[in-house]
């Protein structure tokens, strides 16, 4: 089973980059996504994210959540079409031939375009952050955030949250398989899926609370806040990091030039 946001141990160019380099990459990509409104440019960024994942041998891991991304994209487009009608009407969700309610909820070019732009932004950001997390060891991320001046309490909460996501996913799958092994049959279809939630959520929450208690005791036993921490391995900037920074600088300058010309907005 594919784990969400779980570090994937590989020896690739992407894994060898300094965490600060990857953070700079995330910042540049996020700023470009937020500012740009051209669907073609956002689609190109999405393809670029997949190309980077392929170069880092992480394409399969990046596409594990593709089904969820597609569902969320459809939801985004549907919401914008319903709530932001603008421009020429292409059709209606409810055909005009239907008595009394025909012509309800128009599908407009403006609403559809806004939905596509928001969807592409969502896809690019998801792929970018997923690449960052699955190619960066948690300890390196902790060290980088500490050196950047983040309070250790916030760093600890962030790392615990990231680690709990794949842990809860695995635990939920195990509980589901245990329920099936015991002969539990919630039924099929949408109603069956709804009925199957409670037998999974209740023990999952109980186990999560137990894990949090054990984690708190472990943190106290390891001397949290008792003194200055030292690191076994210190990450330093290499030539590849400077090369990536140069590429990011060129990409950023080119993006600013296109924005000033009004091409991407």
HUCORFEN-V629248 format. One record per residue. N is the residue number from 1. RES is the residue in one letter. PSI is psi in whole degrees, 0 to 359 (999 if undefined). Layout:
# HUCORFEN-V629248
N;RES;PSI, N;RES;PSI
This chain:
# HUCORFEN-V629248
1;X;135, 2;X;130, 3;X;143, 4;X;131, 5;X;32, 6;X;134, 7;X;134, 8;X;116, 9;X;111, 10;X;158, 11;X;83, 12;X;172, 13;X;320, 14;X;321, 15;X;330, 16;X;352, 17;X;150, 18;X;144, 19;X;324, 20;X;324, 21;X;317, 22;X;325, 23;X;319, 24;X;321, 25;X;315, 26;X;318, 27;X;314, 28;X;314, 29;X;318, 30;X;316, 31;X;317, 32;X;317, 33;X;318, 34;X;322, 35;X;317, 36;X;141, 37;X;5, 38;X;118, 39;X;324, 40;X;318, 41;X;317, 42;X;322, 43;X;321, 44;X;322, 45;X;321, 46;X;317, 47;X;322, 48;X;320, 49;X;319, 50;X;323, 51;X;320, 52;X;319, 53;X;320, 54;X;320, 55;X;331, 56;X;11, 57;X;38, 58;X;17, 59;X;316, 60;X;318, 61;X;326, 62;X;332, 63;X;3, 64;X;327, 65;X;22, 66;X;322, 67;X;316, 68;X;321, 69;X;319, 70;X;317, 71;X;315, 72;X;325, 73;X;316, 74;X;321, 75;X;317, 76;X;313, 77;X;318, 78;X;318, 79;X;315, 80;X;324, 81;X;321, 82;X;319, 83;X;344, 84;X;61, 85;X;128, 86;X;137, 87;X;200, 88;X;140, 89;X;123, 90;X;335, 91;X;196, 92;X;146, 93;X;318, 94;X;115, 95;X;149, 96;X;341, 97;X;345, 98;X;129, 99;X;145, 100;X;311, 101;X;12, 102;X;140, 103;X;11, 104;X;142, 105;X;84, 106;X;144, 107;X;110, 108;X;160, 109;X;321, 110;X;313, 111;X;321, 112;X;320, 113;X;317, 114;X;319, 115;X;320, 116;X;318, 117;X;313, 118;X;322, 119;X;316, 120;X;321, 121;X;316, 122;X;316, 123;X;314, 124;X;314, 125;X;320, 126;X;312, 127;X;319, 128;X;311, 129;X;324, 130;X;319, 131;X;318, 132;X;315, 133;X;321, 134;X;352, 135;X;4, 136;X;124, 137;X;141, 138;X;323, 139;X;322, 140;X;324, 141;X;321, 142;X;314, 143;X;319, 144;X;318, 145;X;325, 146;X;314, 147;X;332, 148;X;353, 149;X;10, 150;X;139, 151;X;140, 152;X;331, 153;X;317, 154;X;324, 155;X;316, 156;X;316, 157;X;320, 158;X;314, 159;X;319, 160;X;318, 161;X;318, 162;X;320, 163;X;331, 164;X;334, 165;X;304, 166;X;328, 167;X;314, 168;X;325, 169;X;314, 170;X;317, 171;X;318, 172;X;320, 173;X;320, 174;X;319, 175;X;318, 176;X;316, 177;X;324, 178;X;321, 179;X;318, 180;X;322, 181;X;334, 182;X;4, 183;X;13, 184;X;128, 185;X;97, 186;X;352, 187;X;181, 188;X;170, 189;X;193, 190;X;319, 191;X;322, 192;X;321, 193;X;322, 194;X;318, 195;X;334, 196;X;354, 197;X;311, 198;X;314, 199;X;346, 200;X;318, 201;X;318, 202;X;306, 203;X;333, 204;X;316, 205;X;320, 206;X;316, 207;X;324, 208;X;319, 209;X;321, 210;X;318, 211;X;321, 212;X;323, 213;X;315, 214;X;321, 215;X;319, 216;X;317, 217;X;321, 218;X;319, 219;X;318, 220;X;321, 221;X;332, 222;X;10, 223;X;40, 224;X;131, 225;X;9, 226;X;343, 227;X;185, 228;X;134, 229;X;145, 230;X;156, 231;X;136, 232;X;319, 233;X;127, 234;X;123, 235;X;133, 236;X;159, 237;X;134, 238;X;179, 239;X;323, 240;X;327, 241;X;317, 242;X;325, 243;X;318, 244;X;321, 245;X;321, 246;X;317, 247;X;317, 248;X;322, 249;X;317, 250;X;316, 251;X;320, 252;X;316, 253;X;318, 254;X;321, 255;X;316, 256;X;319, 257;X;318, 258;X;323, 259;X;318, 260;X;330, 261;X;353, 262;X;21, 263;X;322, 264;X;358, 265;X;999
